[in-house]
């Protein structure tokens, strides 16, 4: 499948597909004319990438996890579950920090409006 077809099927721009490829998340073969051709698994791969990005994982982590997907790509091997748990714990920590910062900012605003 050509890059335009993959764009239409996944709703992802050409620029993003090229970025995913540059990051090692997606692979293609090149024709003699230099055109990218993707295999039949490419739409599922792009969907998985988008899902993991939406879950807050950076491309570096997604690249590390890519070989560990099982079956249709929604399940990972047991060996990476701890890695995902670590990512979740770090995300929870960032959320707690942001919540604390939001509370502090709200307090400053509240004090300012009373003055």
Steps between C-alpha positions, in 0.01 A plus 500: 500500500626846413534780754187680373292185543630453852412863576144453377455173688638625832416871491866584570687758294792421272721709725411291806555173315845620397567604860394157630734341249787731601440406864520129419132436573390417146684337212463520125669370191615738229423454133765568238346844465541561875129469586408349836299178503354365822404143583150381587574535875570876470146624582495294822850626585395863450189445712714349776743793484213751525347311792828491692568867429150586623580300816789738560790277402792670327621369165819371667294265719271399213806404294624283789161330531435444130661153480302389806149519358306176464230405251302792364721745684281592796668261744863505613728221616517452874864612505403864435208526742733628774631765260144614430423504872804721555373737230159508672658572839705784353188639334311484831785691663490771232121526543542540876762771446275682254203473737708651779619780272143566387382523860780745582420715198131495586587618851705787362217606271246474777713714732550754223129541433427560871755777525 
